[in-house]
Amino acid sequence: MHIRPATDADMDAVCAIYALEVRHGTASFELQPPDAEAMRARRRELVKAGYPYLVAEVDAEVVGYAYAGPWRARPAYRSTVEDSVYTAAAMRRRGVADALLGALIKAAAQKNFRRMIAIITLDADRDPPSRRLHRKHGFTEVGTLSQVGRKHGRNLDTLLMQRALDAGVDGATTVSGGETTVPDVETTGSEGATTVVDGATTISEVQTTARGRRGKFRLSIAAAAILGLGGLTSVATGVTLYLGLSTATVSTRALLLSQVDAGIDDMEARIAARLAPVPEQGRRIAARVIGDNADAEDNAATDAFVHGALAVTPSVSGIAMFYPGGAARIYRPDRIDVLREDWRRWGDGGEYAGWIARVAGQESAQWTSPVWAQRDRFDAAAERAVIYTTPLRRGGEFVGVMTQLVPITELSRELSLIREDAAWREGGGANVTPFVLYGGDRVLAHPLLREQFGARGGEAGENPLPFLSELGDPLLSRIDEAEDETWVGSSRRTEVRGLPDDDEVDFTLFLLRRLGDYGEVPWTVGYYLQLDADNPFAILARTAIVSGAVFLLAVLLAVWAGRRIARPTQRFAKAAAQVQRGELRQVPRMPPSRVRELDAAAHAFNAMVDGLREREVIRNTLGRYVPAAVAADLIHGGGQMEPRAAAATVLFADVAGFTNLTEALGAKGIVEVLNAYFSAMAAILERHRGIITQFQGDALLATFNVPITDPAHAEHALGAAVEMIAAADEQTFGGHAVGNRIGIATGNVVAGPVGASGRLSYTVHGDAVNLAARLEQMNKRHGTRVLISDATAALLKLELRAVGEITVRGQSRPVRVWTV
């Protein structure tokens, strides 16, 4: 971004920016936007009157402008200006207005304006961006005018803000060939800095260094303390809680899964112990039967072998041999004889014939579906059983069928024992119910099958397994509603499902494993856990909640501690800003602190403020008797001040007709008039960088360029003289009109403290001092109000009227003098 003085060529862009604000905004109280030619005329008038007018460029495009104009039309307001800052809509909040206002403040200060006024419209937003912008640049609020404007159908208030221009401008200005640099428009802008080239009153093309906060993130001390303490506490507490909870969760999951696998493994082992020996026994018996004469109706050796096999396989309740010719041989462990039957006489015989034919087509032995089975046709009781059928072949030719009957009711009895086993309920908070499902909808084994289905439940051959809905277990009947539970973890072969929000328990876990070794329809072995409020996972959840509360409490405590730690530092920063602004009387005393370093800093700060207040009193007291700049030098120099030689302009002013005025007013009246007159003249001289070194009765002596360096000392002296003459003509002092005459001369002078050892007075000596006093007196002879020496006129760029060469007492040759 490039900030420079505006030209006529910029006014088209300026007009477009301003027109948008006039039509749609309330910052301007104009109702119709002026055209570009009118804007050019306005700029020329302002520049001609000595006011700064700046524009901001980005990529050679004007994106904003700012100017200072007169605050009021009357001459007494000439040292006060009103600022105006406008930016293109696309460049708002990008630092343009910030940089422009900073540059405008500096430019106005360099042109010797003393005060800047801002008039800010208060619309719906009572804290508009312009208010914050001016507050940032040192403006203070002095009052609000209620409903003084009306625009866009709304009554508008205006806020008045002002700042001094002679106290320096905050912010850094880097001068390089009359320019400063703004590296990036994305910054929020500088605190306002512009350079003046060659010490002149015209502004060269400048660029302002935007030292904004955008792009340079800054933390407040409170944020730093909170982030430091809170961050460390949060990280430490969070990591500790996370590790503790995660370790506990992993351990609980591992323990649960180990129990899950162990429980399922036990159930699988119980089933295998009952059913696994059956196929091996079938192979051995089949081999023996096939080896003997299978067609023989009476084979004592084979019968003895089968009876022996039954004795070693207690899970088998009966073995039967069926031959195609109709013979059936039935073996029971509770009988030593063999039942010989003709299966063709059972029922119509066709059912068995078809079954034998189907088995003949089997390639290997198979398990059948569960059925109600009778061990023989004379046994009235039937039992739930599965049958293992083995086709008998000799030389590849089918010769018969062997069946082994395995009751499954005992599985339900064993599951009842498992449920009652205390080992399954160690740790409390969990109730276990094991089960075996056949397919997806029938129950093969369950503790309730032992209790509810212990007696005969149907005809032989019928499916004896109840459906899930018939069993009477409401939780197991909802197994299809359960969903996979990944939070528990995974096991090798065990599936975990969850069923939440049961009326009686907090949570139900289903643990399932499928077995495919006992027929075409798979068996599902499993159990469900009813988890109540005391289960390990509920305890973990409560622990996590408590841990989260502890973590939150730790963070809140860290925030509280951070704020407590930051509070003294914030007080220091606020008080230091007041010191920087010179508001020493408003600076509060820093309270003591329990923190040693903060307590020491508070004592040191209070002592510093007390010292500054004392120095201010001394400086203000000295300033009543010597120039303020001299008082400052004396204080900084420890009471010592070295004499200084310099080329300076001296202004000597005297009251016309003072003797007559004294006689008319008396002592008290003349003192009142002189005090009012000198106060007005002193204010004018200060605005023009003049220093009053002496009051001599009704006269005063002022110097320019000493003790304060001022390259434009001749111009400022003449400007002060013109304004002093105008003020005397336009004003009254103590109720009386006072005329004055002024002499101005330039030359080498020596300035410094002069007097006795115990009483010194700051004054200036040199030929220019005497000449200025003589020229003031010569005004009466020539009928002028201001006479200017030739040396002073040579430094001025204004056209002066020559009075001629006059002989001045104390000068060796005639002096050429001028007047305005």
C-alpha positions in Angstrom: 0.0 0.0 0.0 1.3 3.4 -1.0 0.2 6.7 0.7 1.0 10.0 -1.0 -0.5 13.5 -1.5 -3.6 13.5 -3.7 -3.6 15.0 -7.2 -6.3 16.2 -9.6 -6.0 12.9 -11.4 -7.0 11.0 -8.3 -10.3 12.8 -8.0 -12.3 10.5 -10.3 -11.5 7.5 -8.0 -12.0 9.7 -4.9 -15.4 10.8 -6.2 -16.5 7.2 -6.8 -15.5 6.2 -3.2 -17.3 9.2 -1.7 -20.4 8.9 -3.9 -21.0 5.4 -2.5 -20.9 6.7 1.1 -23.1 9.6 0.3 -25.8 7.4 -1.4 -25.8 4.5 1.1 -23.9 5.5 4.2 -24.3 8.0 7.1 -20.7 9.0 7.6 -21.3 12.0 5.3 -24.3 14.3 5.8 -24.3 15.3 2.2 -27.4 14.1 0.3 -26.2 14.3 -3.3 -22.7 13.2 -4.2 -20.6 15.9 -5.9 -19.0 15.3 -9.3 -15.3 14.8 -10.0 -14.8 18.5 -11.0 -16.3 19.6 -7.7 -14.1 17.3 -5.8 -11.0 18.7 -7.6 -12.1 22.2 -6.7 -12.5 21.2 -3.0 -9.0 19.6 -3.0 -7.4 22.6 -4.6 -9.0 24.9 -2.0 -7.8 22.7 0.9 -4.3 22.3 -0.4 -4.0 26.0 -1.1 -5.0 26.8 2.5 -2.2 24.4 3.7 -4.3 21.4 4.7 -3.0 17.8 3.9 -4.9 15.7 1.4 -3.7 12.1 1.0 -4.7 9.0 -1.0 -3.8 5.3 -0.5 -2.9 3.2 -3.6 -2.8 -0.6 -4.0 -1.4 -1.8 -7.3 -1.6 1.8 -8.7 -5.3 2.0 -7.8 -6.7 4.5 -5.4 -8.4 2.5 -2.6 -8.9 5.3 0.0 -8.3 8.9 0.8 -8.1 11.2 3.8 -7.8 14.9 4.3 -7.9 17.5 7.1 -10.0 20.6 6.7 -11.0 23.6 8.8 -12.9 22.9 12.0 -14.5 26.4 12.1 -14.3 29.3 9.7 -13.3 32.0 12.2 -9.5 32.8 12.5 -9.2 31.8 16.1 -9.9 28.2 15.1 -7.2 28.1 12.4 -4.9 25.7 14.5 -7.7 23.1 14.7 -8.6 20.7 11.9 -11.3 18.2 11.2 -10.3 14.8 9.7 -12.1 12.8 7.0 -11.2 9.2 6.1 -12.9 7.1 3.4 -12.0 3.8 1.9 -13.3 1.7 -1.0 -15.9 -0.9 0.1 -13.7 -3.8 -1.0 -10.8 -2.6 1.1 -12.6 -2.1 4.4 -11.1 -3.9 7.5 -7.9 -4.4 5.6 -5.8 -1.6 7.3 -6.3 1.1 4.7 -8.2 3.5 7.0 -5.8 2.8 9.8 -2.8 3.7 7.7 -4.5 6.8 6.2 -5.5 8.2 9.6 -2.0 7.6 11.0 -0.5 9.4 8.0 -3.0 12.3 8.2 -2.3 12.8 11.9 1.5 13.0 11.3 1.0 15.3 8.3 -1.2 17.7 10.2 1.2 17.8 13.1 4.1 18.6 10.8 2.0 21.5 9.4 1.8 22.9 13.0 -1.9 22.2 13.5 -2.5 21.7 17.2 -5.7 19.8 17.5 -7.7 17.3 15.3 -11.4 16.8 15.6 -13.4 13.8 14.4 -17.1 13.9 13.9 -18.5 10.3 13.9 -22.1 9.4 13.1 -23.8 7.2 15.6 -26.5 5.3 13.7 -27.8 1.9 14.8 -24.2 0.9 15.7 -23.3 2.7 18.9 -19.7 1.6 18.6 -19.0 2.0 14.9 -15.6 1.0 13.4 -14.7 4.7 13.0 -15.1 5.2 16.7 -12.7 2.3 17.4 -10.3 3.5 14.8 -10.0 7.0 16.2 -9.8 5.7 19.8 -6.8 3.5 18.7 -5.1 6.6 17.3 -5.4 8.5 20.6 -8.6 10.4 20.2 -10.8 10.9 23.2 -14.5 11.4 23.3 -15.7 14.9 24.3 -19.4 14.7 23.8 -22.4 13.5 21.8 -24.9 15.6 19.9 -28.3 14.0 19.9 -30.3 13.7 16.6 -28.6 16.6 14.9 -28.8 15.0 11.5 -31.4 13.1 9.4 -30.6 10.9 6.5 -32.2 7.8 4.9 -35.2 8.4 7.0 -33.4 8.1 10.3 -32.4 10.6 13.0 -28.7 10.5 13.6 -26.5 11.4 16.5 -22.9 12.6 16.2 -20.0 11.8 18.4 -17.2 14.4 18.9 -13.7 13.1 19.4 -10.4 15.0 19.5 -6.7 14.5 20.0 -3.7 16.8 20.4 -1.2 17.0 17.5 1.7 18.5 19.4 2.3 15.5 21.7 3.8 13.3 18.9 2.2 10.5 17.0 2.4 7.0 18.3 3.8 4.4 15.9 7.0 4.0 14.0 7.9 5.8 10.8 10.8 4.5 8.9 12.3 7.3 6.7 14.2 6.4 3.6 14.5 9.1 1.0 11.3 10.7 2.2 9.3 7.5 2.1 8.1 4.8 4.5 7.0 1.4 3.5 3.7 -0.5 3.9 4.6 -4.1 3.0 1.1 -5.6 3.0 -2.4 -4.3 2.8 -3.6 -7.2 4.8 -2.1 -5.6 7.9 -4.3 -3.5 10.1 -2.2 -0.4 9.5 0.3 1.6 11.4 -0.3 3.7 14.5 0.0 6.5 12.0 3.3 7.8 10.7 4.2 10.1 7.8 7.4 12.0 7.0 7.9 15.6 5.9 10.8 16.1 3.5 13.6 18.6 4.1 11.7 20.0 7.1 9.3 21.9 4.9 5.6 22.3 5.3 4.8 20.4 2.2 4.4 16.7 2.3 6.5 14.5 0.0 5.3 11.3 -1.4 5.3 8.9 1.5 4.6 5.3 2.3 3.5 4.4 5.8 4.9 1.3 7.5 1.9 -0.8 8.5 2.8 -2.4 11.8 -0.6 -3.9 12.2 -1.6 -6.9 14.2 -2.9 -8.9 11.4 -0.3 -11.4 10.4 1.5 -10.9 13.7 -0.5 -12.8 16.2 -0.1 -11.4 19.8 -1.4 -13.0 22.9 -2.6 -11.1 25.9 -0.9 -11.9 29.2 -4.1 -13.4 30.4 -4.4 -15.6 27.4 -0.7 -16.6 27.7 -1.2 -17.5 31.4 -4.4 -19.4 30.7 -2.9 -21.2 27.8 0.2 -22.0 29.7 -1.3 -23.2 32.9 -4.5 -24.4 31.3 -2.7 -26.1 28.5 -0.2 -27.8 30.6 -2.8 -28.8 33.2 -5.2 -30.0 30.5 -2.5 -32.0 28.7 -1.2 -33.5 31.9 -4.6 -34.3 33.3 -6.0 -35.4 30.0 -3.0 -37.7 29.2 -3.2 -39.2 32.7 -6.9 -39.8 32.5 -6.7 -41.1 29.0 -4.0 -43.6 29.8 -5.8 -44.7 33.0 -9.1 -45.1 31.3 -7.7 -46.7 28.2 -5.6 -49.1 30.2 -8.6 -50.0 32.4 -10.8 -50.4 29.3 -8.3 -52.6 27.5 -7.9 -54.7 30.7 -11.6 -55.0 31.2 -12.2 -55.9 27.6 -9.3 -58.4 27.7 -10.7 -60.0 30.9 -14.2 -60.1 29.5 -13.1 -61.5 26.2 -11.0 -64.1 27.9 -14.0 -65.1 30.0 -16.2 -65.0 26.8 -13.8 -67.4 25.0 -13.4 -69.6 28.1 -17.1 -69.9 28.6 -17.8 -70.6 24.9 -14.9 -73.0 24.8 -16.3 -74.8 27.8 -19.7 -75.1 26.2 -18.2 -76.3 22.9 -16.1 -78.8 24.8 -19.2 -80.2 26.6 -21.0 -80.7 23.3 -17.9 -82.2 21.7 -17.5 -84.6 24.6 -21.1 -85.8 24.1 -21.1 -86.0 20.3 -17.5 -86.3 19.0 -17.0 -89.9 20.0 -20.1 -91.0 18.1 -18.6 -90.9 14.5 -15.5 -92.8 15.6 -17.5 -95.4 17.3 -19.7 -95.7 14.2 -16.7 -96.4 12.0 -15.4 -99.1 14.3 -18.8 -100.8 14.7 -19.5 -100.5 10.9 -16.1 -102.1 10.2 -16.9 -105.0 12.6 -20.4 -105.5 11.2 -19.3 -105.4 7.6 -16.5 -107.8 8.5 -19.0 -110.3 9.9 -21.9 -111.7 8.1 -24.2 -108.7 8.2 -27.1 -110.7 6.9 -26.9 -113.3 9.7 -29.8 -112.8 12.1 -27.9 -114.2 15.0 -24.2 -113.1 15.3 -23.3 -113.4 18.9 -19.8 -112.0 18.4 -21.1 -108.8 16.7 -23.8 -108.3 19.4 -21.2 -108.5 22.1 -19.0 -106.0 20.3 -21.9 -103.5 19.9 -22.9 -103.9 23.6 -19.3 -103.2 24.5 -19.3 -100.1 22.4 -22.4 -98.8 24.1 -20.7 -99.3 27.5 -17.9 -97.0 26.6 -20.0 -94.3 25.0 -22.6 -93.3 27.6 -23.9 -90.4 25.5 -25.4 -93.0 23.0 -28.7 -94.4 24.3 -29.2 -97.0 21.6 -27.8 -98.5 18.4 -30.0 -100.1 15.7 -29.1 -102.1 12.5 -31.6 -101.9 9.6 -31.2 -104.3 6.7 -33.0 -104.0 3.3 -34.7 -107.4 3.8 -36.6 -106.1 6.8 -34.5 -107.3 9.7 -33.8 -104.8 12.5 -31.4 -105.4 15.4 -31.7 -103.0 18.3 -29.1 -102.7 21.1 -29.7 -100.8 24.4 -27.2 -100.2 27.2 -29.8 -101.3 29.8 -30.4 -104.7 28.2 -28.0 -107.5 27.5 -30.2 -109.0 24.8 -30.8 -107.9 21.3 -34.2 -106.9 20.1 -34.9 -108.4 16.8 -37.6 -106.8 14.8 -39.0 -106.7 11.3 -39.2 -103.0 10.4 -41.7 -103.9 7.6 -44.3 -104.4 10.2 -43.8 -101.0 11.8 -46.6 -98.9 10.5 -47.1 -99.3 6.8 -43.4 -100.1 6.4 -43.1 -97.7 3.5 -41.7 -94.9 5.6 -38.8 -97.0 6.7 -38.2 -98.4 3.2 -37.9 -94.9 1.8 -35.6 -93.8 4.7 -33.3 -96.8 4.1 -33.2 -96.0 0.4 -32.2 -92.4 1.1 -29.4 -93.5 3.5 -28.2 -96.0 0.8 -27.6 -92.9 -1.4 -25.4 -91.2 1.2 -21.7 -91.2 0.6 -20.8 -91.0 4.3 -22.3 -91.0 7.7 -24.4 -88.0 8.8 -26.2 -86.4 11.7 -29.9 -86.0 11.4 -32.1 -83.2 12.6 -33.2 -83.3 16.2 -36.3 -85.5 16.7 -38.4 -87.1 19.4 -37.0 -90.7 19.4 -38.0 -94.0 21.1 -35.2 -96.4 21.9 -37.6 -99.2 20.8 -41.2 -99.5 19.8 -42.2 -100.8 23.2 -40.8 -97.7 25.0 -43.7 -95.4 25.6 -41.3 -92.4 26.4 -39.6 -90.4 23.8 -36.6 -88.2 24.2 -35.1 -85.3 22.3 -32.2 -86.7 20.3 -30.1 -86.5 17.3 -29.3 -89.6 15.3 -26.0 -90.5 13.6 -26.7 -92.6 10.5 -24.0 -94.8 8.9 -24.6 -96.6 5.6 -23.1 -100.1 5.7 -21.4 -101.3 2.5 -19.5 -104.5 1.7 -17.4 -104.3 -1.4 -19.2 -101.2 -2.5 -22.6 -102.8 -2.2 -25.1 -101.4 0.3 -26.0 -103.9 2.9 -27.8 -101.9 5.6 -28.0 -98.9 7.9 -26.6 -98.4 11.4 -28.1 -95.6 13.6 -26.8 -94.3 16.9 -29.3 -92.4 19.1 -27.8 -89.5 21.1 -30.2 -87.7 23.6 -29.8 -84.0 23.8 -31.9 -83.3 26.9 -28.8 -83.7 29.0 -27.3 -80.6 27.3 -30.0 -78.5 28.9 -29.3 -80.0 32.3 -25.6 -79.1 31.9 -26.5 -75.5 30.8 -28.5 -75.2 34.0 -25.5 -76.2 36.0 -23.4 -73.6 34.1 -25.9 -70.9 34.9 -25.8 -71.8 38.6 -22.0 -71.9 38.6 -20.8 -69.1 40.8 -17.6 -68.8 38.7 -19.7 -67.2 36.0 -20.9 -64.5 38.3 -17.5 -63.4 39.8 -17.2 -59.7 40.2 -21.0 -59.2 40.4 -23.2 -57.1 38.2 -23.7 -59.9 35.6 -26.2 -62.7 35.2 -25.4 -65.5 32.7 -27.8 -67.6 30.7 -26.2 -70.2 28.3 -28.1 -71.7 25.3 -27.6 -73.7 22.1 -29.7 -72.7 19.0 -30.5 -74.9 16.1 -30.5 -72.8 13.0 -31.7 -69.3 13.7 -35.1 -69.8 15.3 -35.2 -73.0 17.4 -33.7 -73.7 20.8 -31.7 -76.9 21.0 -30.6 -76.5 24.6 -31.5 -74.1 27.3 -32.0 -74.3 31.1 -35.7 -73.8 30.6 -35.9 -76.9 28.3 -34.9 -79.0 31.4 -37.6 -77.3 33.5 -40.4 -76.9 31.0 -39.9 -79.7 28.5 -38.6 -82.6 30.7 -41.6 -84.9 29.9 -42.6 -86.3 26.5 -43.3 -83.5 24.2 -44.4 -85.0 21.0 -44.7 -88.1 18.7 -41.6 -90.0 17.7 -39.9 -88.4 14.7 -41.4 -85.0 15.3 -39.1 -82.0 15.7 -38.8 -81.6 19.5 -37.2 -78.1 19.5 -39.3 -75.1 20.5 -39.2 -71.8 18.6 -37.5 -68.8 20.4 -40.9 -67.2 20.9 -42.2 -70.5 22.6 -39.4 -70.9 25.0 -40.4 -68.3 27.6 -37.1 -66.4 27.7 -38.0 -62.7 26.7 -34.3 -61.7 26.3 -33.3 -64.6 24.1 -36.4 -64.1 22.0 -35.0 -60.6 21.1 -31.6 -61.9 19.9 -32.4 -60.7 16.3 -32.7 -57.2 17.6 -29.2 -57.1 19.1 -26.5 -55.2 17.2 -22.8 -55.8 16.9 -20.9 -54.2 19.8 -17.5 -53.1 18.7 -16.8 -51.3 22.1 -16.4 -54.7 23.8 -13.8 -55.7 21.3 -13.5 -58.9 19.1 -12.5 -62.5 19.9 -11.1 -65.2 17.8 -14.4 -66.9 16.9 -17.0 -65.3 19.2 -19.5 -62.8 18.0 -20.6 -60.0 20.4 -24.0 -58.3 20.2 -25.7 -55.8 22.4 -29.3 -55.2 23.4 -29.7 -51.9 25.3 -32.4 -50.4 27.5 -34.1 -53.4 28.8 -36.7 -52.9 31.5 -34.9 -54.9 34.1 -31.2 -54.5 33.2 -29.1 -51.7 31.9 -27.6 -53.7 29.0 -27.6 -57.3 27.6 -24.6 -58.8 25.8 -25.1 -61.8 23.5 -21.9 -63.9 23.0 -22.3 -66.3 20.1 -20.2 -69.0 18.3 -21.4 -71.1 15.3 -20.7 -74.8 15.1 -20.9 -76.6 11.8 -19.9 -80.2 12.7 -23.3 -81.6 13.7 -25.4 -81.7 10.6 -26.4 -79.5 7.7 -28.1 -76.9 9.9 -25.4 -75.1 12.0 -25.7 -75.0 15.8 -25.1 -71.7 17.6 -23.5 -72.0 21.0 -23.6 -68.9 23.3 -24.9 -67.1 26.4 -26.1 -63.7 27.3 -24.9 -61.4 30.1 -27.4 -59.2 31.9 -25.2 -56.2 32.9 -26.6 -54.0 35.7 -25.3 -50.9 37.2 -22.4 -52.7 38.9 -20.9 -54.3 35.8 -17.3 -53.4 34.9 -18.3 -51.4 31.8 -20.8 -49.3 33.8 -18.1 -48.7 36.4 -15.8 -47.6 33.6 -18.4 -45.3 32.2 -19.0 -43.7 35.6 -15.2 -43.4 36.1 -15.0 -41.7 32.7 -17.7 -39.2 33.7 -16.0 -38.5 37.0 -12.7 -38.2 35.2 -14.2 -35.8 32.7 -15.5 -33.7 35.6 -12.1 -33.7 37.2 -10.6 -32.7 33.9 -13.1 -29.8 33.4 -12.5 -28.7 37.0 -8.7 -28.7 36.4 -9.2 -26.6 33.3 -11.5 -24.1 35.1 -9.0 -23.9 37.9 -6.2 -23.3 35.5 -8.2 -20.5 33.8 -9.0 -19.0 37.2 -5.3 -19.2 38.2 -4.2 -17.7 34.8 -6.6 -14.8 35.2 -5.3 -14.2 38.7 -1.7 -14.3 37.6 -2.5 -12.0 34.6 -4.5 -9.4 36.5 -1.5 -7.6 38.1 0.3 -7.5 34.7 -2.8 -6.1 33.1 -3.0 -3.5 35.7 0.7 -2.7 35.0 0.0 -2.4 31.3 -3.0 -0.1 31.8 -1.2 2.1 34.2 1.9 2.2 31.9 -0.4 3.4 29.1 -1.7 6.2 31.3 1.9 7.1 32.1 2.7 7.1 28.4 -0.2 9.4 27.7 1.0 11.7 30.5 -2.1 11.1 32.7 0.1 10.9 35.8 -2.7 12.1 38.1 -5.0 9.3 37.0 -2.5 6.5 37.4 -3.6 4.2 40.3 -1.1 2.8 42.8 -0.2 -0.8 42.2 -1.4 -2.9 45.1 1.1 -5.3 46.9 1.2 -8.9 45.8 1.9 -12.2 47.5 4.1 -13.1 44.5 7.6 -11.7 45.3 8.5 -10.5 41.8 5.1 -8.8 41.3 5.3 -7.2 44.7 8.8 -5.8 43.9 7.6 -4.6 40.5 4.6 -2.9 42.1 6.8 -1.0 44.6 9.2 0.0 41.8 6.3 1.2 39.6 4.8 3.2 42.3 8.1 4.8 43.1 8.6 5.6 39.4 5.1 7.3 39.1 5.8 9.3 42.3 9.1 10.5 40.8 7.4 11.4 37.5 4.7 13.3 39.3 7.3 15.2 41.2 9.2 16.0 38.0 5.9 17.1 36.4 5.3 19.5 39.3 8.8 20.8 39.0 8.5 21.2 35.3 5.1 22.8 35.5 6.4 25.2 38.2 9.6 26.0 36.2 7.5 26.4 33.1 5.7 29.3 34.7 9.0 31.2 34.9 11.1 29.8 32.0 10.0 28.4 28.6 8.6 24.9 28.8 11.4 23.6 26.5 14.0 25.1 28.8 12.4 23.6 31.9 12.4 20.2 30.2 16.1 20.5 29.3 16.9 21.6 32.8 15.1 18.5 34.3 16.7 16.1 31.8 20.1 17.7 32.4 19.9 17.4 36.2 19.6 21.2 36.6 22.5 22.0 34.3 22.1 23.6 30.9 24.9 24.4 28.6 24.9 27.7 26.6 24.1 27.2 22.9 25.0 29.3 19.8 22.7 29.1 16.8 21.3 31.0 13.9 17.8 32.1 15.0 15.0 34.5 14.3 14.1 36.8 17.1 10.6 38.4 17.5 10.2 41.5 19.7 6.7 42.7 20.4 5.5 45.8 22.4 2.1 47.2 23.4 1.3 50.5 21.7 0.2 53.4 23.9 1.1 51.5 27.1 1.8 54.6 29.2 -1.6 56.1 28.5 -3.3 52.8 29.1 -1.5 52.5 32.5 -2.6 55.9 33.6 -6.2 55.1 32.6 -6.5 51.6 34.2 -4.3 51.8 37.3 -2.0 49.1 38.6 -4.6 46.4 39.0 -6.3 47.0 35.7 -3.1 47.1 33.7 -1.9 43.8 35.2 -5.3 42.2 34.3 -5.0 43.5 30.7 -1.4 42.4 30.3 -2.0 38.9 31.7 -4.9 38.4 29.2 -2.8 39.9 26.4 0.3 37.9 27.1 -1.7 34.7 27.4 -3.2 35.2 24.0 0.2 36.1 22.4 1.9 33.1 24.2 -0.6 30.7 22.7 0.0 32.1 19.2 3.7 31.9 19.6 3.5 28.3 20.9 1.5 27.3 17.8 4.2 28.6 15.6 7.0 26.9 17.6 8.2 30.2 19.2 9.7 30.3 22.7 9.2 33.3 24.9 12.4 34.0 26.8 11.6 37.3 28.4 8.6 39.5 29.5 9.9 43.1 29.8 7.0 45.2 31.1 4.6 45.5 28.2 7.0 43.8 25.8 8.0 40.2 25.1 11.0 38.5 23.4 10.5 35.3 21.5 13.0 33.1 19.7 12.6 30.6 16.9 15.1 27.8 16.3 16.5 28.0 19.8 16.2 26.3 22.2 14.0 24.1 20.0 15.4 23.4 16.5 13.1 24.7 13.7 14.5 24.8 10.1 11.5 27.0 9.1 12.1 29.5 11.9 11.8 32.6 9.7 8.5 31.5 8.3 7.1 30.6 11.7 8.2 33.9 13.2 6.4 35.9 10.4 3.3 33.7 10.7 3.2 34.3 14.5 3.6 38.1 14.0 0.8 38.2 11.5 -1.5 36.3 13.8 -0.5 38.4 16.8 -1.4 41.6 14.9 -4.7 40.1 13.8 -5.5 38.9 17.4 -4.8 42.3 18.8 -7.1 43.9 16.2 -9.9 41.5 16.6 -9.9 40.8 20.4 -10.1 42.7 23.6 -8.1 41.8 26.7 -9.5 42.4 30.1 -12.3 44.3 28.3 -9.9 46.7 26.5 -8.5 46.9 23.0 -4.7 46.7 22.8 -2.5 47.6 19.9 0.9 46.1 19.3 4.0 46.5 17.2 6.5 43.8 16.2 10.1 43.7 15.0 11.7 40.6 13.5 15.4 39.9 12.9 17.5 36.9 12.1 21.1 36.3 13.0 23.5 34.4 15.3 22.6 34.4 19.0 23.8 32.8 22.1 21.2 31.2 24.4 21.7 30.0 28.0 21.3 30.7 31.7 22.7 34.1 32.8 22.7 35.8 36.2 24.1 35.5 39.7 25.2 32.1 41.1 22.1 31.7 43.1 19.6 33.2 40.6 19.8 32.5 36.9 17.6 33.6 34.0 17.4 32.0 30.6 17.9 34.6 27.9 19.4 35.1 24.4 22.2 37.6 23.4 23.2 38.8 20.0 22.9 41.5 17.4 19.7 40.0 16.2 18.1 40.6 19.6 19.0 44.3 19.6 18.0 44.7 16.0 14.5 43.2 16.6 14.0 45.6 19.5 15.1 48.6 17.4 12.8 47.5 14.5 9.9 47.3 16.9 10.4 50.9 17.8 11.0 52.0 14.2 7.3 51.0 13.4 6.2 54.3 14.9 8.3 56.3 12.5 7.2 54.4 9.4 3.5 53.9 10.4 3.9 50.1 10.2 2.9 47.3 12.6 5.6 44.7 11.6 9.2 45.4 10.4 11.4 42.6 9.2 15.1 42.6 8.8 16.7 41.9 5.4 18.3 38.7 6.8 14.9 37.4 7.8 13.3 38.4 4.4 16.0 36.4 2.6 14.7 33.3 4.2 11.1 33.9 3.3 9.4 32.7 0.2 6.6 35.3 0.4 6.4 38.6 -1.3 7.1 41.4 1.1 6.8 45.2 0.8 10.1 47.0 1.0 10.2 49.9 3.5 13.7 50.9 2.4 17.1 51.4 4.1 17.0 52.9 7.5 19.6 53.9 10.0 19.2 51.9 13.2 20.9 52.8 16.4 23.7 50.3 17.2 24.1 49.3 13.6 27.3 50.5 11.7 25.5 50.9 8.4 21.9 51.3 7.1 19.6 48.3 7.4 17.2 47.3 4.6 13.8 46.5 6.1 10.5 45.0 4.9 6.9 44.8 6.1 3.9 42.6 5.2 
